Amino acid sequence: MDSPKLTELRVLAANETVEDLEQIASLVIQIGHVVVARGVRIDQMARVAAEERPDVAVVGLRGDTAHALDLISEITRAGICPVITLIAEENPEFTKQASERGIYAYASPIGPEELRGAIDVALSRFGRYEQLEGAMSRRGTIERAKGILMERYLIGEQQAFEMLRRQARSPGMKIGDAAETVVHAHRLLPPQSPAARQKPTGQ
């Protein structure tokens, strides 16, 4: 019985030599994905990743660990997709340094099933990272929106949060959506009332 066809992924392949790129490309195609870009030059990797926007990048290690690590650094710097590395033989020191540079998984030895497994792990980890990053970003936006409301209406933090909650009662809107609206359009908010703008005179 045939195994179910996986979703076709767009893959960026990078390696030390053109010959090694062909090995990576062959493995990628063998497991049902497509190679959208190939590269050996370190200085081009970030640009290529940004232009092609692959789903995953595969970096092979032949012998020059410094070259492979620099390729990984450039691709992860673009922040477009998870990066995995292919290693012919286990290399704990390289794996440690590659992890520090931002890889999400590695495959060793190099084979179709090992590559398939590494891609699955990398995409899973990358998805969780994006979810966490998104959650942190939403929390930051809510805090900014509360600060804007507190300053604009001279109210406390809880009152500002309640204003966001009331706004989010619209169908399909969440508190994070309401906060985004406040942050990006706070200059359009109704001004303070004259009474709210009055400050105690003291004495």
Sequence and secondary structure as in RCSB ss.txt:
>XXXX:A:sequence
MDSPKLTELRVLAANETVEDLEQIASLVIQIGHVVVARGVRIDQMARVAAEERPDVAVVGLRGDTAHALDLISEI
TRAGICPVITLIAEENPEFTKQASERGIYAYASPIGPEELRGAIDVALSRFGRYEQLEGAMSRRGTIERAKGILM
ERYLIGEQQAFEMLRRQARSPGMKIGDAAETVVHAHRLLPPQSPAARQKPTGQ
>XXXX:A:secstr
         EEEEE SSHHHHHHHHHHHHHTT EEEEEE  GGGHHHHHHHH  SEEEEEESS HHHHHHHHHHH
HHHTSS EEEEESS  HHHHHHHHHHT  EEESS  HHHHHHHHHHHHHHHHHHHHHHHHHHHHHHHHHHHHHHH
HHHT  HHHHHHHHHHHTTSTT  HHHHHHHHHHHGGGS    HHHH      
